[in-house]
Amino acid sequence: MAEIKVDSSNFEDKVLKSDIPVIVDFWAEWCGPCKMIDPIFEKLSEQYDGKLKFAKLNVDGNQDLAAKYFIQGIPCMIIFKGGEEKDRIVGALPEDALKEKIDSALENL
């Protein structure tokens, strides 16, 4: 499953009400590190198909959600389950490190 785009209009349905955990990448077009992790995020979305949904939220167009979740630096990835934040990964990480953090977060859900 490819990553999904979320915004203020569909965040509740696609993320908070999801049957499976969702990792949301808070990013912006002008963010160099965000662009660096984009292909990694997309690749991982296929590896975790059925276990974890991958979503992207542009903070420039959704400042209300960025403020609600206290996004102070991007990229910032938040893992949600049952409508609540369960874990947070801040910064651009190499694929192995990001996968390790995701695996650790999923084990603790």
HELIX and SHEET records of a PDB file:
HELIX    1   1 PHE A   11  PHE A   11  1                                   1    
HELIX    2   2 GLU A   12  LEU A   16  3                                   5    
HELIX    3   3 GLY A   32  GLN A   47  1                                  16    
HELIX    4   4 GLN A   63  LYS A   68  1                                   6    
HELIX    5   5 GLU A   95  GLU A  107  1                                  13    
SHEET    1   A 5 ILE A   4  LYS A   5  0                                        
SHEET    2   A 5 LYS A  53  ASN A  58  1                                        
SHEET    3   A 5 VAL A  22  TRP A  27  1                                        
SHEET    4   A 5 CYS A  76  LYS A  81 -1                                        
SHEET    5   A 5 GLU A  84  VAL A  90 -1                                        
END                                                                             
